[in-house]
Structures are given as C-alpha cells and as structure tokens.
Amino acid sequence: MDYNKKKIFLLSLIGVLALLFAVSFISSPEFAGSRSASFTWLDSKSSGRITKIEITLDAETAETIELSKREGRWFVLNNEKEYPARQLRVEDFIGIFTTKALWPVRASGASSHERLGVDEANASRVRAYGENITLLDVFLGDNDVTGREIYIRGAGRNEVRSGDNLFSVYLRGGAAGWYNLRLIPESEDGRLGIDNVQRLTVLNLNEAQTFNKRNRQWVFTGGEPPYETRSAEETDQSTIDNYVRTILNMEGDDFADYDEVDLNMITHSNIIVEFGNGSARSIWFSGPDESGRRLARVDGVDYIYSIAPWAVQRIFRNDHDFERQ
C-alpha cells in the first residue's frame, strides 16, 4: 500500500471512530440528563412585560421588597413611598430567571418540599407581574450540602430543581439594597458619562471652582474673588477627569425623610453639572454635622440624600489638588 492510500485509510478510520464516539456520547444517559436539566423559569420574551416584582424575604415575618416599573424606570416601594431603584440590579435579577441554565430535577413529590425548604411556610418567594397577569411565581428554598446550589420550586408544582445560588446577594440588605442612591441616577447605566459634561461648578461658602471643557481639555478657575484661571497645561487633567467622574457617580448611603427635613438647611453648598446637550443638574448640600455628614437634594427631585463623611471629602476638594505637580 503506497503512502497516499495508507494516509486516506487512516484518516477514514479516524473519522469513523470519531463519529462512533460522538453518537455514543449523545445517546448516553448522562448527556440526555444534562439536556433535560437545561431550563428557564421565565420566557425571555415575557421579561419586558414585567411591571411589578414582589420578593418575600422571609415567609414567617412576611418582609417583602416591592419593585414597580413606571415609564421604563424601576422604583422601590417602601413605607408607602417610592424611591429610585438600581436599574441594572433589577435587570440582572430578572436575567437569572430568563437565562437558560442547568436546573436538574431533585425531587418530584410534595413530601420533599419542607425538607428542601421550598414549602410556603419557610421559603422566600419571588413573584413578577405583568398587566393583570402573574408571569413568575417561585419559591426559593435551602442551599444544598455544598452551599453552592439552591433549591427552587414553581408555585403550584411539586417538582423541585436546584441550580447555582445566584440569589443570595439579592436577598440581603432589604429594600435599601435596591435603592439607586446616585444623585445623578442616569450615570448608573452609562447614559451620562464624563464625555457628556461641558462645565462643572462647585460653590462652597465663599469659594468657587469651575471646570470648563475646551478642546477636550479642562480649564480650571478657582479660589476666592478675584478668581484665578489655570490653563490645561497648569492643571493635572487626569485628576480633573477622575474628579468629574466622582461627581457624576456620587451617591448617598441612604435616603432621609423628606417630610422631616427643613429644606432651608440644605443651602450651604451647590454643585452644578452642565451637559453638552444644554441640560444641567443643580445639587444642594447642607453644612456638615458633627461627624462631617451632609444632606443633599437635587433641584426638581423629591428625595433627600444622606452623604457619608468620607464621600463629602471626595466631593469638596482644595484648588491645589488639581495643580500639575
């Protein structure tokens, strides 16, 4: 047998063996079981129809987080008041249910529900609603022995499945864990970034700082009257870039009760962010309390934010911080 015939024979033999291996693998019980374990709890086409989500954290105390969608934005309902929600957090949470993943069946009888923690008396519960319809209703039970997987059951069904426990981070922190505490909420999902900012003005007592963008560089004016202007060559452009990002992304650590705060107290300092499209945000701050904490409000928004002392230090900076070293 010459070389070419031997080569063709060996290649053909390899191809036949590979085909036999593939057929045997696909027909194996393990492979068939993994295919049947692929599962989604919610059709991805239905996710856009969700207008309300209820997450019951504890069946015994009935502590529940309520999320509501209005005009394309998610809000947290707490103590009969509505607060902005972290949009990406809500979308990622919904994504757990719409993503096809391995959720093998672990039990099929009702007698297993209490043992696995998916009975109504013990489980956490997630319900999602569309207009006049329940789109999702599941019970989240105990972790498995490894602690990596969680048992989950659809309401009205005996079948119990298990899969990666991606839920724990969403079940901690109560309603406050869902708050979008950014004073400029649009910065959370990237709709507003540093490239959108045309001018930033910081007024703190008798001092003023202004950052003007000219030819993609910052020109800084600061100090007390008469103000001193420093060119782009005299300032650290990367430091200013980071500072502008800090202002865009600044957030509180909680909401204060709007009805209990004297708004006249929140006039100590002011930050104005002007964008290239002509819009602007004006943010007012109270003076610091004994710990350095301040309250903040945004013009046109009915929320009062509590700003931690460490965050205040990042917001109000000295002129020298922006000088080129």
TORKOL-4160 file (C-alpha; in steps of 0.2 Angstrom, whole numbers, padded with zeros to 4 digits, m for minus):
325
<pt num="1" X="0000" Y="0000" Z="0000"/>
<pt num="2" X="0008" Y="0016" Z="m0006"/>
<pt num="3" X="0009" Y="0032" Z="0006"/>
<pt num="4" X="m0006" Y="0041" Z="m0001"/>
<pt num="5" X="m0018" Y="0026" Z="0000"/>
<pt num="6" X="m0012" Y="0022" Z="0018"/>
<pt num="7" X="m0015" Y="0041" Z="0023"/>
<pt num="8" X="m0033" Y="0040" Z="0016"/>
<pt num="9" X="m0036" Y="0024" Z="0025"/>
<pt num="10" X="m0030" Y="0031" Z="0042"/>
<pt num="11" X="m0040" Y="0047" Z="0040"/>
<pt num="12" X="m0056" Y="0037" Z="0036"/>
<pt num="13" X="m0053" Y="0026" Z="0051"/>
<pt num="14" X="m0051" Y="0041" Z="0062"/>
<pt num="15" X="m0067" Y="0049" Z="0055"/>
<pt num="16" X="m0077" Y="0033" Z="0058"/>
<pt num="17" X="m0071" Y="0032" Z="0076"/>
<pt num="18" X="m0074" Y="0050" Z="0080"/>
<pt num="19" X="m0092" Y="0048" Z="0073"/>
<pt num="20" X="m0095" Y="0032" Z="0084"/>
<pt num="21" X="m0088" Y="0041" Z="0099"/>
<pt num="22" X="m0100" Y="0056" Z="0096"/>
<pt num="23" X="m0115" Y="0045" Z="0094"/>
<pt num="24" X="m0112" Y="0035" Z="0110"/>
<pt num="25" X="m0109" Y="0051" Z="0120"/>
<pt num="26" X="m0125" Y="0060" Z="0114"/>
<pt num="27" X="m0135" Y="0044" Z="0117"/>
<pt num="28" X="m0128" Y="0042" Z="0135"/>
<pt num="29" X="m0139" Y="0044" Z="0150"/>
<pt num="30" X="m0128" Y="0057" Z="0157"/>
<pt num="31" X="m0129" Y="0068" Z="0141"/>
<pt num="32" X="m0148" Y="0066" Z="0140"/>
<pt num="33" X="m0150" Y="0071" Z="0158"/>
<pt num="34" X="m0139" Y="0087" Z="0156"/>
<pt num="35" X="m0150" Y="0091" Z="0141"/>
<pt num="36" X="m0166" Y="0089" Z="0151"/>
<pt num="37" X="m0159" Y="0099" Z="0165"/>
<pt num="38" X="m0157" Y="0114" Z="0154"/>
<pt num="39" X="m0171" Y="0125" Z="0160"/>
<pt num="40" X="m0178" Y="0143" Z="0161"/>
<pt num="41" X="m0190" Y="0149" Z="0174"/>
<pt num="42" X="m0197" Y="0163" Z="0163"/>
<pt num="43" X="m0198" Y="0166" Z="0144"/>
<pt num="44" X="m0186" Y="0180" Z="0140"/>
<pt num="45" X="m0200" Y="0187" Z="0129"/>
<pt num="46" X="m0210" Y="0190" Z="0144"/>
<pt num="47" X="m0197" Y="0199" Z="0154"/>
<pt num="48" X="m0201" Y="0216" Z="0145"/>
<pt num="49" X="m0219" Y="0214" Z="0151"/>
<pt num="50" X="m0215" Y="0214" Z="0169"/>
<pt num="51" X="m0221" Y="0229" Z="0178"/>
<pt num="52" X="m0220" Y="0224" Z="0196"/>
<pt num="53" X="m0210" Y="0212" Z="0207"/>
<pt num="54" X="m0213" Y="0206" Z="0224"/>
<pt num="55" X="m0198" Y="0197" Z="0234"/>
<pt num="56" X="m0204" Y="0190" Z="0250"/>
<pt num="57" X="m0188" Y="0188" Z="0260"/>
<pt num="58" X="m0195" Y="0179" Z="0275"/>
<pt num="59" X="m0211" Y="0169" Z="0275"/>
<pt num="60" X="m0213" Y="0170" Z="0294"/>
<pt num="61" X="m0211" Y="0189" Z="0295"/>
<pt num="62" X="m0218" Y="0192" Z="0278"/>
<pt num="63" X="m0204" Y="0205" Z="0275"/>
<pt num="64" X="m0207" Y="0210" Z="0256"/>
<pt num="65" X="m0197" Y="0221" Z="0244"/>
<pt num="66" X="m0209" Y="0228" Z="0231"/>
<pt num="67" X="m0202" Y="0235" Z="0214"/>
<pt num="68" X="m0213" Y="0244" Z="0202"/>
<pt num="69" X="m0209" Y="0249" Z="0184"/>
<pt num="70" X="m0215" Y="0266" Z="0178"/>
<pt num="71" X="m0211" Y="0275" Z="0161"/>
<pt num="72" X="m0197" Y="0262" Z="0158"/>
<pt num="73" X="m0189" Y="0265" Z="0175"/>
<pt num="74" X="m0189" Y="0254" Z="0191"/>
<pt num="75" X="m0193" Y="0261" Z="0208"/>
<pt num="76" X="m0193" Y="0253" Z="0226"/>
<pt num="77" X="m0209" Y="0255" Z="0236"/>
<pt num="78" X="m0205" Y="0257" Z="0254"/>
<pt num="79" X="m0216" Y="0264" Z="0269"/>
<pt num="80" X="m0228" Y="0269" Z="0256"/>
<pt num="81" X="m0215" Y="0280" Z="0247"/>
<pt num="82" X="m0207" Y="0277" Z="0230"/>
<pt num="83" X="m0188" Y="0278" Z="0228"/>
<pt num="84" X="m0177" Y="0276" Z="0213"/>
<pt num="85" X="m0171" Y="0258" Z="0210"/>
<pt num="86" X="m0154" Y="0252" Z="0203"/>
<pt num="87" X="m0159" Y="0248" Z="0186"/>
<pt num="88" X="m0145" Y="0236" Z="0182"/>
<pt num="89" X="m0148" Y="0227" Z="0198"/>
<pt num="90" X="m0166" Y="0224" Z="0194"/>
<pt num="91" X="m0162" Y="0219" Z="0176"/>
<pt num="92" X="m0148" Y="0207" Z="0182"/>
<pt num="93" X="m0161" Y="0199" Z="0194"/>
<pt num="94" X="m0174" Y="0196" Z="0181"/>
<pt num="95" X="m0160" Y="0189" Z="0170"/>
<pt num="96" X="m0157" Y="0174" Z="0182"/>
<pt num="97" X="m0174" Y="0168" Z="0178"/>
<pt num="98" X="m0174" Y="0171" Z="0159"/>
<pt num="99" X="m0156" Y="0163" Z="0156"/>
<pt num="100" X="m0156" Y="0145" Z="0151"/>
<pt num="101" X="m0145" Y="0135" Z="0163"/>
<pt num="102" X="m0144" Y="0119" Z="0172"/>
<pt num="103" X="m0158" Y="0116" Z="0184"/>
<pt num="104" X="m0159" Y="0097" Z="0186"/>
<pt num="105" X="m0174" Y="0090" Z="0195"/>
<pt num="106" X="m0170" Y="0084" Z="0213"/>
<pt num="107" X="m0187" Y="0079" Z="0219"/>
<pt num="108" X="m0204" Y="0077" Z="0212"/>
<pt num="109" X="m0216" Y="0074" Z="0227"/>
<pt num="110" X="m0224" Y="0086" Z="0239"/>
<pt num="111" X="m0216" Y="0077" Z="0254"/>
<pt num="112" X="m0199" Y="0084" Z="0249"/>
<pt num="113" X="m0205" Y="0102" Z="0250"/>
<pt num="114" X="m0202" Y="0105" Z="0269"/>
<pt num="115" X="m0186" Y="0095" Z="0269"/>
<pt num="116" X="m0179" Y="0106" Z="0255"/>
<pt num="117" X="m0186" Y="0122" Z="0262"/>
<pt num="118" X="m0197" Y="0126" Z="0247"/>
<pt num="119" X="m0213" Y="0125" Z="0256"/>
<pt num="120" X="m0224" Y="0141" Z="0258"/>
<pt num="121" X="m0221" Y="0141" Z="0277"/>
<pt num="122" X="m0202" Y="0143" Z="0275"/>
<pt num="123" X="m0196" Y="0148" Z="0258"/>
<pt num="124" X="m0193" Y="0165" Z="0251"/>
<pt num="125" X="m0204" Y="0169" Z="0236"/>
<pt num="126" X="m0202" Y="0179" Z="0220"/>
<pt num="127" X="m0217" Y="0185" Z="0210"/>
<pt num="128" X="m0217" Y="0195" Z="0195"/>
<pt num="129" X="m0232" Y="0203" Z="0187"/>
<pt num="130" X="m0237" Y="0210" Z="0170"/>
<pt num="131" X="m0253" Y="0219" Z="0167"/>
<pt num="132" X="m0267" Y="0208" Z="0175"/>
<pt num="133" X="m0256" Y="0193" Z="0174"/>
<pt num="134" X="m0243" Y="0183" Z="0185"/>
<pt num="135" X="m0228" Y="0180" Z="0174"/>
<pt num="136" X="m0217" Y="0171" Z="0188"/>
<pt num="137" X="m0220" Y="0164" Z="0205"/>
<pt num="138" X="m0207" Y="0153" Z="0213"/>
<pt num="139" X="m0201" Y="0148" Z="0230"/>
<pt num="140" X="m0183" Y="0149" Z="0235"/>
<pt num="141" X="m0178" Y="0136" Z="0247"/>
<pt num="142" X="m0162" Y="0130" Z="0256"/>
<pt num="143" X="m0144" Y="0128" Z="0250"/>
<pt num="144" X="m0138" Y="0110" Z="0245"/>
<pt num="145" X="m0124" Y="0102" Z="0256"/>
<pt num="146" X="m0111" Y="0111" Z="0246"/>
<pt num="147" X="m0118" Y="0128" Z="0249"/>
<pt num="148" X="m0116" Y="0132" Z="0230"/>
<pt num="149" X="m0134" Y="0127" Z="0224"/>
<pt num="150" X="m0151" Y="0132" Z="0230"/>
<pt num="151" X="m0167" Y="0123" Z="0229"/>
<pt num="152" X="m0181" Y="0131" Z="0219"/>
<pt num="153" X="m0199" Y="0127" Z="0215"/>
<pt num="154" X="m0213" Y="0134" Z="0204"/>
<pt num="155" X="m0229" Y="0139" Z="0213"/>
<pt num="156" X="m0242" Y="0126" Z="0211"/>
<pt num="157" X="m0229" Y="0112" Z="0206"/>
<pt num="158" X="m0222" Y="0098" Z="0216"/>
<pt num="159" X="m0206" Y="0097" Z="0205"/>
<pt num="160" X="m0191" Y="0104" Z="0214"/>
<pt num="161" X="m0175" Y="0109" Z="0205"/>
<pt num="162" X="m0158" Y="0115" Z="0210"/>
<pt num="163" X="m0145" Y="0127" Z="0202"/>
<pt num="164" X="m0132" Y="0139" Z="0206"/>
<pt num="165" X="m0136" Y="0150" Z="0220"/>
<pt num="166" X="m0136" Y="0167" Z="0212"/>
<pt num="167" X="m0150" Y="0174" Z="0223"/>
<pt num="168" X="m0141" Y="0177" Z="0240"/>
<pt num="169" X="m0134" Y="0194" Z="0235"/>
<pt num="170" X="m0152" Y="0200" Z="0230"/>
<pt num="171" X="m0160" Y="0194" Z="0247"/>
<pt num="172" X="m0148" Y="0203" Z="0258"/>
<pt num="173" X="m0150" Y="0221" Z="0264"/>
<pt num="174" X="m0169" Y="0223" Z="0262"/>
<pt num="175" X="m0176" Y="0237" Z="0252"/>
<pt num="176" X="m0161" Y="0248" Z="0254"/>
<pt num="177" X="m0151" Y="0236" Z="0245"/>
<pt num="178" X="m0161" Y="0240" Z="0229"/>
<pt num="179" X="m0160" Y="0259" Z="0231"/>
<pt num="180" X="m0151" Y="0269" Z="0217"/>
<pt num="181" X="m0143" Y="0282" Z="0229"/>
<pt num="182" X="m0134" Y="0291" Z="0215"/>
<pt num="183" X="m0138" Y="0309" Z="0214"/>
<pt num="184" X="m0137" Y="0308" Z="0196"/>
<pt num="185" X="m0146" Y="0292" Z="0193"/>
<pt num="186" X="m0143" Y="0291" Z="0174"/>
<pt num="187" X="m0124" Y="0288" Z="0177"/>
<pt num="188" X="m0128" Y="0271" Z="0184"/>
<pt num="189" X="m0132" Y="0263" Z="0167"/>
<pt num="190" X="m0119" Y="0274" Z="0157"/>
<pt num="191" X="m0132" Y="0286" Z="0149"/>
<pt num="192" X="m0121" Y="0300" Z="0156"/>
<pt num="193" X="m0103" Y="0300" Z="0157"/>
<pt num="194" X="m0088" Y="0312" Z="0158"/>
<pt num="195" X="m0089" Y="0315" Z="0139"/>
<pt num="196" X="m0106" Y="0322" Z="0142"/>
<pt num="197" X="m0100" Y="0335" Z="0154"/>
<pt num="198" X="m0097" Y="0353" Z="0147"/>
<pt num="199" X="m0095" Y="0363" Z="0163"/>
<pt num="200" X="m0094" Y="0359" Z="0182"/>
<pt num="201" X="m0096" Y="0372" Z="0195"/>
<pt num="202" X="m0093" Y="0370" Z="0214"/>
<pt num="203" X="m0099" Y="0383" Z="0226"/>
<pt num="204" X="m0094" Y="0380" Z="0244"/>
<pt num="205" X="m0096" Y="0395" Z="0256"/>
<pt num="206" X="m0086" Y="0410" Z="0248"/>
<pt num="207" X="m0075" Y="0399" Z="0237"/>
<pt num="208" X="m0080" Y="0394" Z="0219"/>
<pt num="209" X="m0072" Y="0381" Z="0207"/>
<pt num="210" X="m0076" Y="0380" Z="0189"/>
<pt num="211" X="m0071" Y="0367" Z="0177"/>
<pt num="212" X="m0074" Y="0371" Z="0158"/>
<pt num="213" X="m0070" Y="0359" Z="0144"/>
<pt num="214" X="m0061" Y="0367" Z="0129"/>
<pt num="215" X="m0055" Y="0357" Z="0115"/>
<pt num="216" X="m0057" Y="0341" Z="0126"/>
<pt num="217" X="m0046" Y="0348" Z="0140"/>
<pt num="218" X="m0051" Y="0356" Z="0156"/>
<pt num="219" X="m0048" Y="0374" Z="0161"/>
<pt num="220" X="m0049" Y="0377" Z="0179"/>
<pt num="221" X="m0054" Y="0393" Z="0189"/>
<pt num="222" X="m0054" Y="0393" Z="0207"/>
<pt num="223" X="m0052" Y="0401" Z="0224"/>
<pt num="224" X="m0060" Y="0417" Z="0231"/>
<pt num="225" X="m0063" Y="0433" Z="0221"/>
<pt num="226" X="m0054" Y="0438" Z="0211"/>
<pt num="227" X="m0054" Y="0421" Z="0204"/>
<pt num="228" X="m0038" Y="0413" Z="0196"/>
<pt num="229" X="m0039" Y="0404" Z="0180"/>
<pt num="230" X="m0027" Y="0390" Z="0176"/>
<pt num="231" X="m0024" Y="0383" Z="0159"/>
<pt num="232" X="m0024" Y="0365" Z="0154"/>
<pt num="233" X="m0005" Y="0365" Z="0155"/>
<pt num="234" X="m0005" Y="0371" Z="0173"/>
<pt num="235" X="m0018" Y="0358" Z="0179"/>
<pt num="236" X="m0017" Y="0339" Z="0181"/>
<pt num="237" X="m0030" Y="0333" Z="0168"/>
<pt num="238" X="m0032" Y="0315" Z="0174"/>
<pt num="239" X="m0035" Y="0322" Z="0191"/>
<pt num="240" X="m0049" Y="0333" Z="0185"/>
<pt num="241" X="m0056" Y="0319" Z="0174"/>
<pt num="242" X="m0057" Y="0307" Z="0190"/>
<pt num="243" X="m0065" Y="0321" Z="0200"/>
<pt num="244" X="m0079" Y="0324" Z="0187"/>
<pt num="245" X="m0082" Y="0306" Z="0187"/>
<pt num="246" X="m0083" Y="0306" Z="0206"/>
<pt num="247" X="m0097" Y="0320" Z="0205"/>
<pt num="248" X="m0106" Y="0311" Z="0191"/>
<pt num="249" X="m0106" Y="0295" Z="0202"/>
<pt num="250" X="m0108" Y="0302" Z="0219"/>
<pt num="251" X="m0121" Y="0294" Z="0230"/>
<pt num="252" X="m0128" Y="0294" Z="0247"/>
<pt num="253" X="m0129" Y="0280" Z="0259"/>
<pt num="254" X="m0147" Y="0282" Z="0262"/>
<pt num="255" X="m0162" Y="0292" Z="0259"/>
<pt num="256" X="m0168" Y="0305" Z="0273"/>
<pt num="257" X="m0186" Y="0308" Z="0277"/>
<pt num="258" X="m0191" Y="0322" Z="0265"/>
<pt num="259" X="m0205" Y="0327" Z="0276"/>
<pt num="260" X="m0194" Y="0329" Z="0292"/>
<pt num="261" X="m0180" Y="0339" Z="0284"/>
<pt num="262" X="m0180" Y="0358" Z="0284"/>
<pt num="263" X="m0175" Y="0362" Z="0266"/>
<pt num="264" X="m0168" Y="0379" Z="0271"/>
<pt num="265" X="m0154" Y="0370" Z="0279"/>
<pt num="266" X="m0149" Y="0362" Z="0263"/>
<pt num="267" X="m0142" Y="0379" Z="0255"/>
<pt num="268" X="m0124" Y="0378" Z="0261"/>
<pt num="269" X="m0115" Y="0372" Z="0246"/>
<pt num="270" X="m0120" Y="0370" Z="0227"/>
<pt num="271" X="m0114" Y="0359" Z="0213"/>
<pt num="272" X="m0120" Y="0362" Z="0195"/>
<pt num="273" X="m0116" Y="0350" Z="0182"/>
<pt num="274" X="m0119" Y="0356" Z="0164"/>
<pt num="275" X="m0120" Y="0344" Z="0149"/>
<pt num="276" X="m0116" Y="0346" Z="0131"/>
<pt num="277" X="m0135" Y="0345" Z="0126"/>
<pt num="278" X="m0139" Y="0360" Z="0136"/>
<pt num="279" X="m0147" Y="0352" Z="0151"/>
<pt num="280" X="m0140" Y="0354" Z="0169"/>
<pt num="281" X="m0141" Y="0347" Z="0186"/>
<pt num="282" X="m0140" Y="0358" Z="0202"/>
<pt num="283" X="m0137" Y="0349" Z="0218"/>
<pt num="284" X="m0138" Y="0357" Z="0235"/>
<pt num="285" X="m0129" Y="0352" Z="0251"/>
<pt num="286" X="m0132" Y="0356" Z="0269"/>
<pt num="287" X="m0117" Y="0361" Z="0280"/>
<pt num="288" X="m0108" Y="0346" Z="0289"/>
<pt num="289" X="m0114" Y="0340" Z="0305"/>
<pt num="290" X="m0103" Y="0335" Z="0320"/>
<pt num="291" X="m0097" Y="0319" Z="0311"/>
<pt num="292" X="m0095" Y="0328" Z="0294"/>
<pt num="293" X="m0111" Y="0320" Z="0286"/>
<pt num="294" X="m0121" Y="0331" Z="0275"/>
<pt num="295" X="m0138" Y="0331" Z="0267"/>
<pt num="296" X="m0141" Y="0334" Z="0249"/>
<pt num="297" X="m0155" Y="0337" Z="0237"/>
<pt num="298" X="m0157" Y="0339" Z="0218"/>
<pt num="299" X="m0167" Y="0353" Z="0210"/>
<pt num="300" X="m0184" Y="0345" Z="0204"/>
<pt num="301" X="m0182" Y="0329" Z="0214"/>
<pt num="302" X="m0192" Y="0325" Z="0229"/>
<pt num="303" X="m0178" Y="0315" Z="0238"/>
<pt num="304" X="m0166" Y="0320" Z="0252"/>
<pt num="305" X="m0149" Y="0310" Z="0252"/>
<pt num="306" X="m0138" Y="0307" Z="0266"/>
<pt num="307" X="m0120" Y="0309" Z="0262"/>
<pt num="308" X="m0107" Y="0300" Z="0272"/>
<pt num="309" X="m0092" Y="0310" Z="0279"/>
<pt num="310" X="m0079" Y="0300" Z="0268"/>
<pt num="311" X="m0089" Y="0304" Z="0252"/>
<pt num="312" X="m0090" Y="0323" Z="0257"/>
<pt num="313" X="m0071" Y="0323" Z="0257"/>
<pt num="314" X="m0071" Y="0317" Z="0239"/>
<pt num="315" X="m0084" Y="0330" Z="0234"/>
<pt num="316" X="m0076" Y="0346" Z="0241"/>
<pt num="317" X="m0058" Y="0347" Z="0236"/>
<pt num="318" X="m0044" Y="0361" Z="0238"/>
<pt num="319" X="m0038" Y="0370" Z="0222"/>
<pt num="320" X="m0021" Y="0363" Z="0225"/>
<pt num="321" X="m0027" Y="0346" Z="0222"/>
<pt num="322" X="m0029" Y="0350" Z="0203"/>
<pt num="323" X="m0012" Y="0358" Z="0200"/>
<pt num="324" X="0001" Y="0349" Z="0190"/>
<pt num="325" X="0014" Y="0343" Z="0201"/>
